[in-house]
Amino acid sequence: MTQKSLKVAIIGPGGIARSAHAPFYIKDTRTELVAVTSRTMEKAEAFAKDFSIPSAYDDVDKMLENEEIDIVSVCTPNKFHKEGVLKALKAGCHVLCEKPPAMTFEEAEEMEFAAEASGTVLMYAFHHRYNLETQVLKRAIESGDLGNIYHTNVQALRRRGIPGWGVFTNKELQGGGPLIDVGVHMLDLALYLTGYPEPIEVMGATHKRIGNKPGVGLLGQWDPEKYEVEDLATGMVRFQNGMSMVIESSFAANQKEDETLNVKLFGDQGGADTAPLQLYEEKYGSLLNTTPAYLEKTDTRSSYERQITHFIECCLGEAKPLATPAQGTTVQRIVEGLYESAAKSQAVSLL
């Protein structure tokens, strides 16, 4: 018996929908793209034409009412994540929502509870979990190679990576700058690798020293008059289990590298870096720098494609979600706490 294709709709036909959602839903034979919606019909129709999608809408409610949909990808600016997710869950759809979950902790928590009530799958698009290197390191950690991980150093730094397109510098639509954009990826990766411990306190600081001046970066020319977010955020997080974390994230910072995306783990039996993947194991009183040979290089899929494949398998009941709504709520809680701490110039309790 031939299995029925899962019908997919996309809310928000922006860059991430074009590069990381639509192509891989089309590639997978178990899914069929049937609808797209945008705030303007012109954008929806252009996207539908580019990807041969039969229906285009400028109203989410009409799309969910008129179409038979099993899966919804929410790819809107952060401000509209909650609205799209809640409407799709209420309609009985499985949802893959781009990161971060929402604008605030309260919104993320509401989305988490709605997913639990709906009985459908809600996953957030933290695609770095799906790197082959991440899975190798996760297995090493679970086998005890690093022992007790007591500290992590999280970096998501760009030298001149202020987006010159989209709404990434619009605080009203995004909620913040690099911390809530690229920083959440490495924050989630560190939490995933260490088992998502409970955060109890944060201290943060933000800076806007480069973005408010004219310039051209790796991602185009930005408008300093419309630059409303931080260009660097930094902070420290303490966890219930005693682990500490230092996080740094920037759109623009005067460092050597164009981009640094790395999580450094410190354990009492060994340590690790994620980019490139290296393990430092304490044996016989010395540290041995070893890079695992076991990486399935025959799997040439991107982490985005592996994420879509895994999500589809979860929707079909063939796999357990690698990312849970509760974990997304924890990420949002930390990010909001760091921004609050920066605004108040004091530590903030998350208890």
N, C-alpha and C positions, 0 to 999 in steps of 0.2 A: 504493500500500500504506500503510495507516495505521500510524504508529509506535506501538509499545507505550509506555504510560505508565510513567514511573519511579516505583516504589513507595517512599514516604518514611516513616521512623519518627523520632519525637522522643524523646530521652532528657532528661528534666527539664522538666516543664510549668510553668515559672515565668513571670515577667513578660516576659522577652525572647522566650520561645517564643510567647507569646500575641500580642505586638505586632510582632515582626520575622521570625518563621519561619513559623508555621502559616498566617497570612493570605495570604502571598505564594506558598507552595506550593499553596494552594487556588486562588489566582487564576491560576496558570500551568497551562495545559491539558496540559503535558507531564509533570506530576507528580500523584501521588495519595497523600494521607495515609492510611496504613493502620494505623498502630500508634503508641502512646505508652506510655512507661514512667516510673514515678516510684518513689521509695522507699516510698510508701504507695499502696495501691490506691485509696483514696478520692480522692486528688488526680488520679491517672491517669484514673479513671472520670469525674470532673468535667470534666477537660480534653477527654476523648474525646466527651463529650456536647455540650460547647460548640462543638466543631468537626466534629461528625458523623464521628468516627473510629471505625471498626468494632471495633478491638481495643485493650484496655488491659491493662497488666501492671505488676507491682511487682518484676519480675526481668528484667534485661537479657538474661541468657543464654537464658531461656525465650522471650523475644520474638524474639531472633535465630534461635533454633532452630525456632520454630513458623511464623514469617512469611517470605515471600519479599520481601526488602528490597534496594533498590538504593542508597538514600541514607539517611544518618543525620545528624540535627542534634543535637549535644551542647550542651545548654543548662543544665547542672547548675552548682552551686557549683564554684569552681575546684579544690577538693580532689579532685573526682571526674571531672575532664576526662580525665586519662590513662586511667583504667580504661574509660570509655565509648568513647574513641577507639580504644584498642588492641583491644577486643572487636569493634567494628564493622569495623575494618580486617581483622582475622583472618577475619571472616565474608565478606569480599570486598566490603564496602560502600564507597561514596564517603562522605566525612565533611566536614561543615561544623561546626567547633567554635567556640564563643564564645570571645572573648578573656578573659584572657590564655591562652596555650596551656596552661599548667599551673601548678604551685606552685613548681617549681624548674627550673633549667637542665638537670639530668640527666633529669628527666621529659620535658621538651620535646624533648631530643635523642633519647630513646628513641622518642617518637612520630614524629619525623622519619624515623628509620631504619626504623621499621615501615611507614611510608607508602611509602618507597622500595622496600621488599621486597614490598609487596602489589601494587604497580602500579596502585593506585587513587588517586583524588584526595583529598588532605587540604588543606583551606583553613581559615584562621582568620578570624574575623569582624571584620576591621578595616574597618568600613563607610565611614569617611571617605575612603578611597581612591576611592570611587565617586561622590563629589560632582562635579558638572559643573565647578565651579571648580577642583577638584584636577586634573582631566584637562587643562583649559586651561593651568594653571600647569606641569604636567608637560611638555606640548609646548613651552612657552616655554623651560623649562630645557634640554630636550634639543636645542633649536635654538641654544642658546648665548647666549640673551638676558641671562642673569645672569652668564655667564662661569664662573670657578671659585668655587664656594660654599665659603667657608672657615669660616663660623660659622653656627649656628642657635640660636634662642631658642624654647624649647618651653614653652607655658603651657596647663595644664588646671586652672583655678582656679575654685572655687565660694566665694561669700561665706558662705552658710549652706546648704550642700547635702549635709548628712549624711543618708544614706537612713534613714528611720524605719521601713523595712520590709525584709524579706529578711534575708540573712545578711552584708551588706556590712561590718558592724563586727565580725564574728567572725573573728579572725585564724587560728584553726585551719582553718576552711573556706575562707577567701579568700586567706590568705597575707600580707595586708597591707591597706592602706587605699586612699587616692586614687591613689597611684602605680601600683598594680597593677590598679586599676579604670578610672578615667577617664584617668589619665596615659598608659597604654599606647596609647591611641588617637592622641594627639598625637605621642608618641614614634615610633610606626609611621609616621605621616604624614610626619614630618620625614625619617625614614630612607628611605621610599619615594621622596620627591621628590629626595633627594640620591643615590640609587643604592645604598643600603644599604652604606655603607663599613664596614670592619672595626673594631669598638671595641677599644681596647687598655688603657684605664685609666679608672676612675671615682672620683669623690669625692662622697659623699652625706651628707645630714643629714635627720633626721626630727624632728617636733615633735608633741606632744599637749597642746595648751593650751586648746582650746575644747570638744572632744568629750567630755571627762571631766567636764563641768559640764552641768546640766540646760538644755534649750533646745528651741525649735521652729524648724525651718528650712523651706526651700522644699519639701522632700520629707518633711515630717511631723515628729513629735516622736520624738527618739531617747532611748534609755535609757543614761544615763551609766555605770550599773553594768555594762552589757554592752558598753561601748565599749572595744575591745581594740586598735585600730589607730591609726596616726598620723592627724592631721587635716591635716598639711602635710608634704610631702617636697620636697626640693630637692637639686640636684646638678649636677655637671659631668662631661662625657664627652669623652675624647680619642680620636681615630680614627687608624688607620694612615696614611691619606692626608693627615693634617695638620689635618683639620677639627675644630673644637671645638663643643660643645653645652652650653647651660645649660638645665636643665629644672626647672619648678616645677609642683607639683600639689597641690590641696587639696580636702578636703570642706568645710572651714570656715577662712576667713581674713578679716581685716578689710580688705577692699578695697571700692572703690566699686561695681563691677559685680556683679550676681548671679552671673554666670558668664562666664568668659573661656576660650575654646577657640581657640588661635591658634598658628601656627608662623610665625616671622619668619626669613627667609633673607637672609644677607649674602653677596653675590658681588662679585668685583672688577670686574664690568661692570654690575651692577645688583642690586637687592634685591626682596623681596616679602613681603607678609603674606597669610595664607590666609583670614582672617575679619575684615573683608570682603576679598575678593581685590583686591589692588592690586600693581602692578609699579612699581618705581622704577629707571628705566634711565638710565645715565650716557651722555649724548650731548653732544658739543661743550662739555665741561667743566661741565655742569650736570646736576642730577638732575631728571628729568621724572616726575611722579606720573601714571601712566596706569592706568586700569581697563579691561580688555579688553571690547570690545563683544560679542565672540563668545561668547555663552552661550546654549545651546539651550533657551530658556525654554519651548519647546513640549513638552519632555520634563518632565512634572510628577511623575515617579516619585520617591519618596524614595530616599536612598542605600541603605537596607535592601532595598528592592525591586530596585534595580539589582544589588545584591550577590547576591541569591538567583537572579536571572535569569542572571547571569554564571556562578555556580556550576553551575547546571543545564546551561548550554551546555558547560562544561568536562567535566561528567560524560558528556555526549553526544559528546564529542570534537570539538565545534564551535569551541572556544576554548581558549587557553592560560591556565592560572591566573594571575591578577593577583597573588595572594599565595601564596608557597611555604612549605612547612614549615620550610625552613632560615631564612627570614626571621623566622618566629615564634620559632625557637630563639635568634636574635640578640636579639630584644626581651626574651626571658626572661633571657638572660645579662646584659643591661644592668640590668634591674630587680633581679635578685638581687644583682648587684654593688653597686648603690646602697644596698640594704638592709644588705648586709654592711659596707660602708664606714661607714654611719651607726652600726651597732652597735659597730664597732671604733674609730670616731673617727679614721680614717686612710684614705688612698687605697688602692684595691684594683686590682691588675693583673688584666686579663682574658686575658692571654696564656698 
